[in-house]
Amino acid sequence: MEGKELKERREKLGLTQTKLAEMLDVKQNTVYRWEAGKLPIAKTIELAFENIENKTAKERLALLHKVV
């Protein structure tokens, strides 16, 4: 997955970089660097992101609240 694709998919889910970072247990700056193409996206992150995408909006909200 390329950074541009990650950004498009994240925005489609209505997630900010900060919220996605919390869900993936990384820093917001890391998400920024992925999206800007400054840092490669590991396969494990791609799989974790796909897992987030496959959840319903309600499940994603519950996941976010568990992280915080």
Secondary structure, DSSP 8 states (H G I E B T S, - for coil): --HHHHHHHHHHTT--HHHHHHHHTS-HHHHHHHHTTSS---HHHHHHHHHHHHS-HHHHHHHHHHH-
